[in-house]
């Protein structure tokens, strides 16, 4: 079994246990943890624990370092070394009377340094997108490609749809000056998935879309129906009366039924439909700007 295979076989519950433990230790002011202690505290096999800790080092979340301990009493000698080559090969006499060489690997203990920053170790994709959504401008294409890849492989379609709102919101937020809010009213499931305000945004957006626009997202096994478009139209009409919305956007990853397609781009305010291909283009552009402009100026 390869290392990557072992990681894939580690249940998410084990990762969550590790997250909880590391955050708890950090809150207590602990800077370093050791694999045997971690494995014991989270109740995970030592090999799996090593695989997880190694992965976190690869990701730059943790840093593996070396401490030197007396072989008899366990007292630490010297500092904490970033590399094995930094450990001096000098003789030490411990206060317990034991003599040993620091360069003897049997006296080394690998420790993992917990970062001092107030970070979440294992944000789910939904949590990660929510955090970025608060102040994320000029995100790179690689970010959107990575997040979209995770969304495509997400195993809970219903939850994926909610997370998708934040993903689309981020793409709209890449428009200069746009203020985006996702899950517009979390206490009312009938409200819009995303609303983008352009009062301080680019002039073309304000003139073409209005002071604000609404976005509805559908990532389910079925195509968007005429009923879906009709319900969204009512929401956009309400937003039109309150904020002068001229255009709303419906995103359906599975396309549209024929009658739903015929309903698009009709009425005032009008509803423009996007498909998976449009979303992929937004991901490639790392912004919704080009796709929006192509749709409203077409």
Buried (B, 14 or more C-beta within 10 A) or exposed (E): EEEEEBBEEBEEEBBBBBBBBBBEBBEEEEBBBBBEBBBEBBEBEEEBBBBBBBBBBEEEBBBBBBBBBBBEEEEEBBEBBEEEEEBEEEEBEBEEEEEBBBBEEEBBBBBBBBBEEEEEBBBBBBEBBBBBBEEBEEBEEEBBBBBBEBBEEBEEEEEBBBBBBBBBBBBBBBBBBBBBBBBBEEEEEEBBBBBBBBEEBBEBBBEBBBBBBBBBBBBBEEBBBBEBBEEBBEBBBBBBEEBBBBBBBBBBBBBBBEEBBEBBEEEEBBBBBBBBEBBBBBBEBBBBBEBBEEBBEE
